[in-house]
């Protein structure tokens, strides 16, 4: 195993041990390659993570090995790595989670074997008030990516009618995510309720959507518009996060007009640096387009009055 290397990341130095350990077996990229990838997309990954409590998915032996889900900041962090304390009332516990402020924070997490970054949809200033509404198109086992694309088209149609600006990205797996900035004036329960009302409207317009609560009850050819990703402490991989796959797939921001032609496998740690150098961060303006969810909460009230049914309960702790 090669000696540790020191990486200059802005005005900070990060020591990277075991730099030649293979993390992605498909092409042989190493821990050092992973650090260089995050440095290449630095503005994008920091924008996606800034000030958000973040769960780390660590792969100490590479992505062919076991995954460790880590909420608490790993021990041994430099004093410049920021954290935010979040509470878990059900368990009467708390955790000090990474809250990225600088690219060096990301690279240090790579030193601790982090591959995936899964942030909250709220920020350190008020962890109980989300500022990001997340639309997760989750295909069931027999659904195709073409099906995901068709539902994405309906999602865009409804967002346009609402006057909301959505920022799509691949999930890094088989699905697609769309993020919308919202004012941090609602709790998780209301944001989830609004997301459910949106999902119901998409389902009205597209037969591919199945919103059955239990996975076992859903059509295996359907797409679940997963409103539960807006619940407290539910996290998904952020824009530019590498996923724990042998190919090193990336959750890649897309332009809307790319969705019909782009394939999830197009975006990896091998291809994204050149794309980022050419296009920059396609989510760079996300903070400039803030949508008030009040119309969606109105839809939720309407749907409850029409059907007598409320959104299924979820223990949001």
C-alpha positions, 0 to 999 in steps of 0.5 A: 500500500502506498504511503499517505499523500497530502492534498491541498484543498483551498487553504487547507491540507488533507492527509489521505492514507491508503491512496491506492486502495481500489474503491471501484472495481469496474475500472480500478479507481482508487481512494485518491481518484475519488478524492480527485473527483470530488475536488473536480466538482468542488463547487457543485458538491459543496453547494449540494451539502452546504450547512446540511446535516449529512449522513455518510455512507462509508466503504472502508474496503471499497465498494465491493465491501461492506457499507457503514451508515454513519450519522455521527462525525467519525472520530479524529476530525480536524478542528476545522470540520464543522458539525451540527447537532440533530436530535432523535426524540424517539430514542432520546439521543442526538448526533453531531453530524457533518455540515459541510462548509468547505471542500476540504470537509468533503475530502476529509470525509473521503479520507474516512472512507466516505463514498456517498453523501446523504444530506438532510433537506434542512440546514444547520440554522434550523434543522426542523424547517426544510428548505428543499422539497424532494421529488423521488421517482422510484421505479419498481422492479419491472419498470424501465428507465423509459417509464421513469422518463415518462413520469418525469415529463408529467412532473415537469408539467405539474411544476410548470403549472405551479410556477415551481422550478425543479432541478432534476438529477439522476439518482445514481441508480435506476431512478430520478430526483427533482429538487425544488427550493422552498422557504424554511417556514414549514415543518417536515410533516407539512412538507411531506404532506405537500409532497404527497399532494403533488404525487397524487396529482402526478398519479392522476395524470399518469397511469404509471404512478402507483402510490400504494403505501406498501411496496408489496402492494404496488404494481411491479411495472410502476413508478412510486413518487416517493413523498416519504423522502421529505420526512424528518431524517430521511436522506438521499444521495445529493447532487454529485455524490458518487454511489457505492457501485463498482462503476462509481456512478454519480448522482448527476444534475441534468438539464430537463431536455437531457432526460430523454436521451441521458442514461444513468450509466453515462455519469461516473467518476470517470466522466463527470469531471469533464462534464463539470468543466464544460457545463459547470454546476447545472444546479448553480441557480437553485437558491434563486428559485424559491417556491411556496408550498401553500398551493400544495397544502391546499391540494392536500386539504381538497383531497382529504375533503374529497376522499376522506383519506389523509396521508398515511402516518409516518413516525417522523423522529 
